[in-house]
Amino acid sequence: MSSKSVYETVKRMTPELAGYKERKIFSGEEVQKIMEARKRYEMRLQRTKKNVADFINYVNSEMKLLKKRNKIIEKKSIMREDTDKMLETNILHIYMRGFRHFDDSKMFKQFGEFCVKHNFIEEMKSVFERQLLMHSKDVEYWLYCTRQFKQIEDIESARNTLLRGLDVVEDKNELYVEFFKTEVEYAAKLMRFNREMGVAEEDYGRVERGEIALDFFREIAANCTNVEVAQSLKISKTLPGLTQKIKAILHE
């Protein structure tokens, strides 16, 4: 990318900065400093020899700006505008550009947390898919992606991620426990909802009755060590009555 292209990239963010100045979120001098900082970071990203630190530092700079902007908006009760979203979108694009050149676990985890917080879900899923293909044998990637899906309450994606991980990871014990935990937490959530809605217990489904979790515990008992069994017993306390059922299975 040429210097001209860098200029055009920064210029596309002008409506965002103009909005800050008009609403007195930042002064004209502060806006100029933001623009100059972006130019410097954009130029660094164009070096022939790429450096992952340049992408991470640019993201961190924009995240500090985001935090400062939001604090001012909240303190002064300033109305938000559509152009404000350009800042979050720029951060997203920096990450996406970084992933074209680097496979960095730190950047990947920061990206996942950013997407969850700012609702870039489809972009997150796309990157997760590529990362899981590249790190299919690494249990930590499967666990991380699962937990991010749980953060956005996408239980189906969490389940599918765990199932895929169980198919390819050699040491499956952590995934078994995470799957059990996922089912227990989801069952407890549905049970609370049913109670609030006045649903009779006899009308509960298999999930909220804990039957899915129990099925998975049987897999843990058959395939894992006493460590995972003990972890599962502790987790089971989240769902009323489940611990007793598990103990009954262990005494069969």
C-alpha positions as CSV (number, residue, x, y, z in Angstrom):
1,M,0.0,0.0,0.0
2,S,1.4,3.4,-1.0
3,S,1.5,6.6,1.1
4,K,-1.4,7.8,-1.0
5,S,-3.4,4.7,-0.1
6,V,-2.6,5.2,3.6
7,Y,-3.9,8.7,3.3
8,E,-7.1,7.5,1.7
9,T,-7.5,4.9,4.4
10,V,-7.2,7.5,7.1
11,K,-9.4,9.9,5.2
12,R,-12.3,7.4,5.1
13,M,-12.4,7.8,8.9
14,T,-12.9,11.5,8.6
15,P,-16.7,11.4,9.3
16,E,-16.0,9.6,12.6
17,L,-13.6,12.3,13.7
18,A,-15.8,15.1,12.5
19,G,-18.6,13.7,14.6
20,Y,-16.4,13.8,17.7
21,K,-15.4,17.4,17.0
22,E,-19.0,18.6,16.4
23,R,-20.3,17.0,19.6
24,K,-17.2,18.3,21.5
25,I,-16.1,14.8,22.5
26,F,-12.6,15.7,21.3
27,S,-11.2,19.1,20.5
28,G,-9.8,20.0,17.0
29,E,-6.3,19.5,18.3
30,E,-7.1,16.1,19.8
31,V,-8.8,15.0,16.5
32,Q,-5.6,16.0,14.6
33,K,-3.5,13.9,17.0
34,I,-5.8,10.9,16.5
35,M,-5.4,11.3,12.7
36,E,-1.6,11.6,12.9
37,A,-1.4,8.5,15.1
38,R,-3.5,6.5,12.7
39,K,-1.2,7.6,9.8
40,R,1.9,6.4,11.7
41,Y,0.3,3.1,12.5
42,E,-0.9,2.6,9.0
43,M,2.5,3.3,7.6
44,R,4.0,0.7,10.0
45,L,1.6,-1.9,8.7
46,Q,2.9,-1.4,5.2
47,R,6.5,-2.3,6.0
48,T,7.9,-5.1,3.7
49,K,8.9,-7.1,6.8
50,K,5.7,-7.4,8.7
51,N,5.7,-7.4,12.5
52,V,2.8,-8.7,14.6
53,A,3.6,-6.2,17.3
54,D,2.6,-3.4,14.9
55,F,-0.9,-4.8,14.5
56,I,-1.3,-5.4,18.2
57,N,0.0,-1.9,19.1
58,Y,-2.4,-0.3,16.6
59,V,-5.3,-2.2,18.1
60,N,-4.3,-1.2,21.6
61,S,-4.0,2.4,20.6
62,E,-7.5,2.3,19.1
63,M,-8.9,0.5,22.1
64,K,-7.6,3.2,24.4
65,L,-9.3,5.8,22.1
66,L,-12.5,3.7,22.3
67,K,-12.4,3.6,26.1
68,K,-11.7,7.3,26.4
69,R,-14.4,8.2,23.9
70,N,-17.1,6.1,25.6
71,K,-16.2,7.5,29.0
72,I,-16.7,11.1,27.7
73,I,-19.9,10.2,26.0
74,E,-21.3,8.6,29.2
75,K,-20.1,11.4,31.4
76,K,-21.5,14.2,29.3
77,S,-24.6,12.2,28.2
78,I,-23.8,12.8,24.5
79,M,-26.0,11.2,21.9
80,R,-24.3,8.5,19.8
81,E,-24.2,8.7,16.0
82,D,-23.8,6.0,13.4
83,T,-20.3,7.2,12.5
84,D,-19.1,6.3,16.0
85,K,-19.2,2.6,15.0
86,M,-16.4,3.4,12.5
87,L,-13.9,3.1,15.4
88,E,-15.0,-0.4,16.4
89,T,-15.0,-1.3,12.7
90,N,-11.5,0.0,12.2
91,I,-10.3,-2.2,15.1
92,L,-12.0,-5.2,13.5
93,H,-10.3,-4.5,10.2
94,I,-6.8,-4.2,11.8
95,Y,-7.3,-7.6,13.4
96,M,-8.5,-9.1,10.1
97,R,-5.5,-7.7,8.2
98,G,-3.2,-9.0,10.9
99,F,-4.6,-12.5,10.5
100,R,-3.6,-12.5,6.8
101,H,0.1,-12.4,7.9
102,F,0.3,-13.9,11.3
103,D,-0.9,-16.8,13.4
104,D,-0.6,-15.3,16.8
105,S,-2.4,-16.8,19.8
106,K,-2.4,-13.5,21.8
107,M,-3.9,-11.6,19.0
108,F,-6.4,-14.4,18.4
109,K,-7.7,-14.3,22.0
110,Q,-7.8,-10.5,22.1
111,F,-9.8,-10.6,18.9
112,G,-12.3,-13.1,20.3
113,E,-13.0,-11.0,23.4
114,F,-13.3,-7.9,21.2
115,C,-15.9,-9.5,18.9
116,V,-18.0,-10.8,21.8
117,K,-18.0,-7.4,23.5
118,H,-18.8,-5.5,20.3
119,N,-21.1,-8.0,18.6
120,F,-18.9,-8.9,15.5
121,I,-20.2,-12.5,15.7
122,E,-20.0,-13.6,12.1
123,E,-16.5,-12.2,11.7
124,M,-15.5,-14.0,14.9
125,K,-17.0,-17.3,13.7
126,S,-15.1,-17.0,10.4
127,V,-11.7,-16.5,12.1
128,F,-12.5,-19.2,14.6
129,E,-13.1,-21.7,11.8
130,R,-9.7,-20.9,10.2
131,Q,-7.9,-21.1,13.5
132,L,-9.4,-24.4,14.5
133,L,-8.4,-25.9,11.2
134,M,-4.8,-24.7,11.7
135,H,-4.7,-25.8,15.3
136,S,-7.0,-28.8,15.2
137,K,-4.8,-30.9,17.7
138,D,-4.6,-28.1,20.2
139,V,-7.2,-28.5,22.9
140,E,-6.8,-24.9,24.2
141,Y,-8.1,-23.5,20.9
142,W,-11.2,-25.7,21.1
143,L,-11.8,-24.7,24.7
144,Y,-11.3,-21.0,24.0
145,C,-13.7,-21.0,21.0
146,T,-16.3,-23.0,23.0
147,R,-16.2,-20.5,25.9
148,Q,-16.5,-17.5,23.6
149,F,-19.6,-19.1,22.1
150,K,-21.0,-19.6,25.5
151,Q,-20.4,-15.9,26.3
152,I,-22.8,-15.0,23.5
153,E,-25.2,-17.8,24.6
154,D,-24.8,-19.6,21.3
155,I,-25.2,-23.1,22.8
156,E,-25.4,-24.9,19.4
157,S,-22.1,-23.5,18.2
158,A,-20.5,-24.4,21.6
159,R,-21.8,-27.9,21.3
160,N,-20.7,-28.3,17.7
161,T,-17.3,-27.0,18.5
162,L,-16.8,-29.5,21.4
163,L,-18.1,-32.4,19.2
164,R,-15.6,-31.5,16.5
165,G,-12.8,-31.2,19.0
166,L,-13.6,-34.6,20.5
167,D,-13.2,-36.1,17.0
168,V,-9.7,-34.8,16.4
169,V,-8.0,-34.0,19.8
170,E,-5.9,-36.9,21.2
171,D,-6.2,-36.0,24.9
172,K,-10.0,-35.5,25.2
173,N,-10.4,-35.2,29.0
174,E,-10.6,-31.4,29.2
175,L,-13.1,-31.3,26.4
176,Y,-15.3,-34.0,28.1
177,V,-15.4,-31.9,31.2
178,E,-16.1,-28.7,29.3
179,F,-19.0,-30.4,27.4
180,F,-20.5,-31.7,30.7
181,K,-20.1,-28.2,32.2
182,T,-21.8,-26.7,29.2
183,E,-24.8,-29.0,29.4
184,V,-25.1,-28.5,33.2
185,E,-25.1,-24.7,32.9
186,Y,-27.6,-24.8,30.1
187,A,-29.9,-27.1,31.9
188,A,-29.7,-24.9,35.0
189,K,-30.6,-21.9,32.9
190,L,-33.6,-23.6,31.3
191,M,-34.7,-24.8,34.7
192,R,-34.7,-21.3,36.1
193,F,-36.6,-20.1,33.1
194,N,-39.2,-22.9,33.5
195,R,-39.7,-22.0,37.1
196,E,-40.2,-18.4,36.4
197,M,-42.8,-19.3,33.7
198,G,-44.6,-21.7,36.0
199,V,-43.8,-24.8,34.0
200,A,-44.6,-28.0,35.9
201,E,-41.6,-30.3,36.5
202,E,-43.3,-33.2,34.7
203,D,-43.3,-31.0,31.5
204,Y,-39.5,-30.3,31.6
205,G,-37.5,-31.6,28.6
206,R,-34.5,-33.9,28.7
207,V,-32.1,-31.0,28.9
208,E,-33.4,-29.3,32.0
209,R,-34.0,-32.6,33.7
210,G,-30.3,-33.1,33.4
211,E,-30.6,-36.2,31.2
212,I,-28.2,-34.9,28.5
213,A,-25.7,-34.0,31.2
214,L,-26.0,-37.4,32.8
215,D,-25.4,-39.1,29.4
216,F,-22.3,-37.2,29.0
217,F,-21.1,-37.9,32.6
218,R,-21.3,-41.6,31.7
219,E,-18.8,-40.9,28.9
220,I,-16.6,-39.2,31.4
221,A,-16.8,-42.1,33.9
222,A,-16.0,-44.5,31.1
223,N,-13.2,-42.6,29.3
224,C,-11.6,-40.2,31.8
225,T,-9.6,-40.4,35.1
226,N,-10.8,-39.8,38.7
227,V,-9.6,-36.2,38.3
228,E,-12.3,-35.5,35.6
229,V,-14.9,-37.4,37.6
230,A,-14.2,-35.2,40.7
231,Q,-14.4,-32.1,38.5
232,S,-17.7,-33.2,37.1
233,L,-19.1,-33.9,40.6
234,K,-18.2,-30.3,41.6
235,I,-19.8,-28.9,38.5
236,S,-23.0,-31.0,39.0
237,K,-23.9,-28.9,42.1
238,T,-25.0,-26.2,39.7
239,L,-28.1,-28.2,38.8
240,P,-30.4,-29.3,41.7
241,G,-30.6,-33.1,42.1
242,L,-27.8,-33.9,39.6
243,T,-25.1,-34.7,42.1
244,Q,-27.2,-37.4,43.7
245,K,-27.9,-39.0,40.3
246,I,-24.2,-39.0,39.4
247,K,-23.3,-40.6,42.7
248,A,-25.9,-43.3,41.9
249,I,-24.2,-43.9,38.6
250,L,-20.8,-44.2,40.3
251,H,-22.2,-46.9,42.6
252,E,-23.7,-49.0,39.9
